[in-house]
Amino acid sequence: MRQLLLLRHAKSSWDDPRLSDHARPLNARGRRAAVGMGAAMRDLGLSPDIVLVSSARRTLQTLEALAPLEGPPLVEPMDDLYLAAWPSLLDVLRGVRETARSVLLIGHNPGLHDLAMALAGPAAMAAATPTTRRLAAGYPTATLTEFALALPWRRLEPGGARLLRLLSPADLPSTEPGDTPEMTA
């Protein structure tokens, strides 16, 4: 059984209008959410072998805030993940080496949300469990989904994964009032 973790980058800053979208950093709330998600991942024993991360500054900073990741994993920053649509993300995952037991992909919406729903598949989404209802409702910043895969990476298809968990910053203990996720990029 393989494990796939999908993580949307944490909340980014819009403070400097001169920065390109690719260069936007995390804001303070985003850093706190990413640190909290890293702690939750460690508590849950989620330790990827490989991290595929968009080359955008906010995704790389999200990865930094997760540290330390056990292993440490092989980290592959990829320009192709920046704002990629879900079929492109799926193609990247199909190229993962077959010996990888667990992969963490850190990316952007709407592609990441669409990929998570596609992997869960229409039957699981129609079942309307509490987890699939949350997934259908949106994919806030710093949200993590965990999937189990029975097939090799190269054969990953829509509906070919079992959704095990959805964890968002709202599920984590908060140290600051008002630390709730936002649904915007």
Beta strands, then each sheet from edge to edge (+ up, - down):
strand 1: 2-8
strand 2: 50-54
strand 3: 74-78
strand 4: 102-107
strand 5: 144-149
strand 6: 162-167
sheet 1: 3+ 2+ 4+ 1+ 5- 6+
end
